[in-house]
Amino acid sequence: MLQVKYIAENKTWVVACRTPLSSERITKLQKEMEQELKLNGDERLIILNYAEII
């Protein structure tokens, strides 16, 4: 399960996945999320593996 949160103060998208992912899956997820979110030049994307956003 993925959780997505946008932090406006520092223009950062955080994506957390509860289950552990391999490095290949993380890379694939990062590319997919970058395409889906259409990041602006000053926005960042952080992917957290085996984590939860509370």
Beta strands, then each sheet from edge to edge (+ up, - down):
strand 1: 2-7
strand 2: 12-17
strand 3: 44-49
sheet 1: 1+ 2- 3-
end
